[in-house]
Amino acid sequence: MLKGDAGLQSAPRHRPNALERLERTLAAATVRLPKVQVSGVISEVGPSHCRISGLSQLVRLGECVDLAAGHPPQLAEVIRIDETGVTIKPFDIIHQVGLGVMARRHGFISLSPDRSWLGRTINALGAPIDGGASLMQGNNAVSADRAPPSPMRRQRINAQVRTGVRAIDLFTPICAGQRIGIFAGSGIGKSTLLSMLARSGGFDSVVIGLIGERGREVREFIEDVLQHDRARTVTVVATGDESPMMRRLAPKTAMCIAEHFRDAGQRVLLIIDSVTRFAHAARDVALAAGEPPVARGYPPSVLNDLPKLLERAGPGEEGSGSITGVFSVLVDGDDHNDPIADTIRGTLDGHIVLDRAIADQGRFPAINVPGSISRLAQHAWTPEQAKLVAKLRAMIARFEDTRDLRLMGGYQRGLDAELDRAVDLIPKLYDSLKQAPKDPPSADAFQDIARTLSS
């Protein structure tokens, strides 16, 4: 061989070592073989939960498993982990599982909302229930337990949204990005008031979560209340006959969808009816996991889950939109000091109280003006409007405080000028605040009240 040809010789060929050969073998095997599945077996079956052996070291709290007890497999969530096994709670109300049934690891629940979901009705798992086509999935999958925006990067709230309900726009105005609760006992008109708010203008999209509602009311609400606004609304339904897991997940699904539209820069109206039934479902799950009841039967995790859910609503980060949250609270036994009502009231930016005594008088919406408050009203009122509302509130309080005195005949005109003025004006004010669901929305509540009082 010539010396000049030495540089033309090819470099010695690299021989893979044992580790590289193993890597290539595994890469080829993953193409030919199915994915490895992690599974356990059912070792205990109860009326509210089941136990799985063999997954204690392989799953995390909140993950889901597939139960091979039919087609398609039933879905269940891990609610407790200990050394001897895993406690799960199925999403189906009737779980047809037995001892020895295989339980495969599924992972955490995630959703991929898309704009095409507007106009559709879905369940808590994001599956359509309106008989339409399958839902188109968005590009980003997000967790149903998404964290709220950072408090230091959230936008400021400073713009009012007119609801068209005179009593609310006048005394408890709502701003874009505000979270407000409607507190009421059963049969006082809570759902009717929510239906009036669902038709409010000023929002790009509406997300409604019907939690624990009667099955017959769902279609009536969608076809009658949302008939003209259905194209901009996504409805998430978990009726009262569904499992606690579905009723516990449905508000999170509705919140996740609202967050998708908020991140797209939209003004979103989120209505959850009701948060109390979410708390009842969360209590059922927590008790099945073995938590002790500490506050009127509610375990500690329920009181912690409420702020986690409610804090996700509100204004988004700079450059995004906002979620105006309206949350109904079913007050058990008309007790407004119930732990759930008290926790929610302390978390929200205001509350509207519906009074049974007002409803019995035929005044709807039955809003108790002195007992209702909006913590962001200063951003909606002008200084003149704030003074007028303060005077009206004082007159209403004076009128109601002396109701028994007047009924007993102890009131004489001319002895108290402020009381005389309240007796003359408050009945007119109450008549002006009456509003039926079929009435047209109010364009300016202050102008409407001024016309009524001046007449």
GIKAQUI-V792704 format. One record per backbone hydrogen bond with DSSP energy under -0.5 kcal/mol. CO is the residue of the C=O (numbers start at 1). NH is the residue of the N-H. Records with the same first field share a line. If there is no record, write none. Layout:
BEGIN
CO->NH + NH
END
This chain:
BEGIN
2->5
3->6
5->8
6->9
14->16
17->21
18->22
19->23
20->24
21->25
22->26
23->27
24->28
25->29
26->30
27->31
28->32
29->33
37->39
38->105
40->103
41->53
42->100
44->51
49->46
50->88
51->43 + 44
52->86
53->41
55->58 + 59
60->63
63->78
64->106 + 107
65->67 + 76
66->68 + 104
67->69 + 74
74->67
75->91 + 92
76->65
77->79 + 89
78->62
80->87
82->85
85->82
86->52 + 88
87->79 + 80
88->50
89->77
91->243
93->95
94->96
95->97
98->101
101->42
102->68
103->40
104->66
107->64
109->144
111->142
112->138
114->117
115->118
117->120
120->235
121->129 + 130
122->237
123->126
127->123
140->142
142->111
143->146
150->153 + 154
153->318
156->158
159->176
161->174
164->166 + 442
165->168 + 169
166->170
167->171 + 172
168->172
174->161
175->178
178->180 + 325
179->349
180->327
181->183 + 352
182->184 + 329
183->354
184->331
185->188
189->193
190->194
191->195
192->196
193->197
194->198
195->199
196->199
197->200
205->269
206->234
207->271
208->210 + 236
209->211 + 273
210->212 + 238
213->240
214->217 + 218
215->218 + 219
216->220
217->221
218->222
219->223
220->224 + 225
221->225 + 226
226->230
229->232
230->233
232->206
233->119
234->208 + 236
235->122 + 237
236->210
238->212
239->242
243->247
244->248
245->249
246->250
247->251
249->253
250->254
251->255
252->256
253->257
254->258
255->259
256->260
257->261
258->262
259->263
260->264
261->266
262->265 + 321
266->268 + 322
267->204 + 205
268->270 + 324
269->207 + 271
270->326
271->209 + 273
272->328
273->211
274->278
275->279
276->280
277->281
278->282
279->283
280->284
281->285
282->286
283->287
284->288
285->289
286->291
287->290
292->300
295->298
297->299
298->294 + 295
299->302 + 303
300->304
301->305
302->306
303->307
304->308
305->309
306->310
307->311
309->312
310->313
314->323
316->155
317->320
321->316
322->268 + 324
323->314 + 325
324->270
325->180 + 327
326->272 + 328
327->182
328->275 + 276
329->184 + 331
330->332
331->334
332->335
334->336
335->338
338->342
339->343
340->344
341->345
342->346
343->347
344->347 + 348
349->375
350->181
351->373
352->183 + 354
353->368
355->359
356->360
357->361
358->361 + 363
359->362
362->364
364->435
365->367
366->355
367->369
368->372
369->372
373->351
374->377
376->379
377->380 + 381
382->386
383->387
384->388
385->389
386->390
387->391
388->392
389->393
390->394
391->395
392->396
393->397
394->398
395->399
396->400
397->401
398->402
400->403
402->406
403->407
404->408
405->410
406->409
412->415
416->420
417->421
418->422
419->423
420->424
421->425
422->426
425->429
426->430
427->431
428->432
429->433
430->434
431->434
436->439
444->448
445->449
446->450
447->451
448->452
449->453
450->454
451->455
END
